[in-house]
Amino acid sequence: MAMAAGRTISLAVLASLSACGTDVAEQHPMPAGSPEAGLETIRATGCAACHVVPGVEWPMGRTGPSLEGFAARPLIAGSLSNDPDTLTAFVRNAPALSPDSAMPPMPLTESQARDVAAYLYTLQPR
Protein backbone atom coordinates (compact mmCIF):
# COMPACT_ATOMS: atom_id res chain seq x y z
CA MET A 1 0.00 0.00 0.00
CA ALA A 2 2.75 2.49 0.97
CA MET A 3 4.66 1.46 -2.14
CA ALA A 4 1.67 2.27 -4.37
CA ALA A 5 1.29 5.67 -2.71
CA GLY A 6 4.98 6.36 -3.24
CA ARG A 7 4.67 5.41 -6.90
CA THR A 8 1.66 7.72 -7.29
CA ILE A 9 3.55 10.63 -5.74
CA SER A 10 6.59 9.89 -7.91
CA LEU A 11 4.46 9.87 -11.04
CA ALA A 12 2.83 13.14 -10.04
CA VAL A 13 6.23 14.76 -9.47
CA LEU A 14 7.51 13.49 -12.82
CA ALA A 15 4.40 14.76 -14.59
CA SER A 16 4.74 18.20 -13.05
CA LEU A 17 8.45 18.38 -13.87
CA SER A 18 7.87 17.30 -17.44
CA ALA A 19 5.53 20.27 -17.89
CA CYS A 20 8.39 22.67 -17.11
CA GLY A 21 9.94 22.31 -20.54
CA THR A 22 6.74 22.28 -22.58
CA ASP A 23 5.33 25.08 -24.63
CA VAL A 24 2.72 27.30 -22.93
CA ALA A 25 0.19 26.45 -25.65
CA GLU A 26 0.57 22.79 -24.66
CA GLN A 27 0.18 23.58 -20.95
CA HIS A 28 -2.77 25.95 -21.42
CA PRO A 29 -4.44 25.34 -24.77
CA MET A 30 -6.89 28.16 -25.57
CA PRO A 31 -8.27 27.27 -29.01
CA ALA A 32 -11.30 29.53 -28.58
CA GLY A 33 -9.40 32.53 -27.22
CA SER A 34 -7.59 35.39 -28.93
CA PRO A 35 -4.65 36.90 -27.00
CA GLU A 36 -4.90 40.10 -29.05
CA ALA A 37 -8.59 40.51 -28.24
CA GLY A 38 -7.79 39.64 -24.62
CA LEU A 39 -5.32 42.50 -24.32
CA GLU A 40 -7.90 44.89 -25.76
CA THR A 41 -10.50 43.62 -23.26
CA ILE A 42 -8.00 44.05 -20.42
CA ARG A 43 -7.41 47.65 -21.50
CA ALA A 44 -11.11 48.42 -21.97
CA THR A 45 -12.18 46.81 -18.70
CA GLY A 46 -9.52 48.52 -16.62
CA CYS A 47 -7.75 45.46 -15.22
CA ALA A 48 -4.56 47.52 -14.90
CA ALA A 49 -6.24 49.73 -12.31
CA CYS A 50 -5.56 46.90 -9.86
CA HIS A 51 -2.87 44.78 -11.56
CA VAL A 52 0.45 45.36 -13.27
CA VAL A 53 -0.31 43.96 -16.72
CA PRO A 54 2.50 43.55 -19.25
CA GLY A 55 1.38 45.25 -22.44
CA VAL A 56 -0.52 47.97 -20.56
CA GLU A 57 1.65 50.97 -19.76
CA TRP A 58 -0.78 52.87 -17.57
CA PRO A 59 -2.18 52.59 -14.99
CA MET A 60 -0.02 50.13 -13.11
CA GLY A 61 -2.20 49.04 -10.23
CA ARG A 62 -0.73 47.58 -7.08
CA THR A 63 -3.90 46.45 -5.29
CA GLY A 64 -3.96 43.06 -6.98
CA PRO A 65 -0.98 40.87 -7.82
CA SER A 66 1.20 41.61 -10.81
CA LEU A 67 0.28 39.44 -13.77
CA GLU A 68 3.86 39.26 -15.05
CA GLY A 69 4.82 35.64 -15.71
CA PHE A 70 1.25 34.46 -15.19
CA ALA A 71 1.55 31.56 -17.65
CA ALA A 72 4.08 29.80 -15.42
CA ARG A 73 2.02 29.95 -12.24
CA PRO A 74 0.56 26.65 -11.08
CA LEU A 75 -2.25 28.31 -9.11
CA ILE A 76 -4.79 31.09 -9.52
CA ALA A 77 -5.38 33.17 -6.38
CA GLY A 78 -3.09 30.81 -4.49
CA SER A 79 -5.52 27.90 -4.41
CA LEU A 80 -7.20 27.21 -7.77
CA SER A 81 -5.74 25.07 -10.53
CA ASN A 82 -4.33 27.25 -13.30
CA ASP A 83 -6.17 25.71 -16.22
CA PRO A 84 -8.11 27.45 -19.01
CA ASP A 85 -11.63 26.71 -17.78
CA THR A 86 -10.89 27.74 -14.20
CA LEU A 87 -9.11 30.91 -15.32
CA THR A 88 -11.97 31.83 -17.66
CA ALA A 89 -14.48 31.42 -14.84
CA PHE A 90 -12.23 33.29 -12.38
CA VAL A 91 -11.76 36.39 -14.54
CA ARG A 92 -15.54 36.62 -14.96
CA ASN A 93 -16.54 36.03 -11.34
CA ALA A 94 -13.65 35.57 -8.92
CA PRO A 95 -15.82 35.60 -5.76
CA ALA A 96 -17.80 32.60 -7.03
CA LEU A 97 -14.62 30.51 -7.05
CA SER A 98 -12.70 32.24 -4.28
CA PRO A 99 -15.11 33.95 -1.85
CA ASP A 100 -12.31 35.76 -0.02
CA SER A 101 -10.98 37.27 -3.24
CA ALA A 102 -10.84 41.06 -3.39
CA MET A 103 -11.37 40.87 -7.16
CA PRO A 104 -14.93 41.82 -8.06
CA PRO A 105 -17.10 40.07 -10.64
CA MET A 106 -16.18 41.50 -14.03
CA PRO A 107 -18.65 42.47 -16.77
CA LEU A 108 -17.23 40.03 -19.32
CA THR A 109 -18.87 37.60 -21.70
CA GLU A 110 -17.61 34.02 -21.81
CA SER A 111 -15.82 34.83 -25.06
CA GLN A 112 -14.14 37.93 -23.61
CA ALA A 113 -13.04 35.96 -20.54
CA ARG A 114 -11.49 33.28 -22.79
CA ASP A 115 -9.66 36.00 -24.70
CA VAL A 116 -8.32 37.47 -21.44
CA ALA A 117 -7.20 34.00 -20.35
CA ALA A 118 -5.50 33.48 -23.74
CA TYR A 119 -3.60 36.74 -23.23
CA LEU A 120 -2.60 35.86 -19.66
CA TYR A 121 -1.18 32.59 -20.95
CA THR A 122 1.22 34.54 -23.19
CA LEU A 123 2.83 36.18 -20.14
CA GLN A 124 6.05 34.29 -19.54
CA PRO A 125 8.47 34.90 -16.65
CA ARG A 126 11.44 37.08 -17.53
Secondary structure, 3 states (H helix, E strand, C coil): CHHHHHHHHHHHHHHHHHHHHCCHHHHCCCCCCCHHHHHHHHHHHCHHHCCCCCCCCCCCCCCCCCCCCHHHCCEECCCEECCHHHHHHHHHCHHHHCCCCCCCCCCCCHHHHHHHHHHHCCCCCC
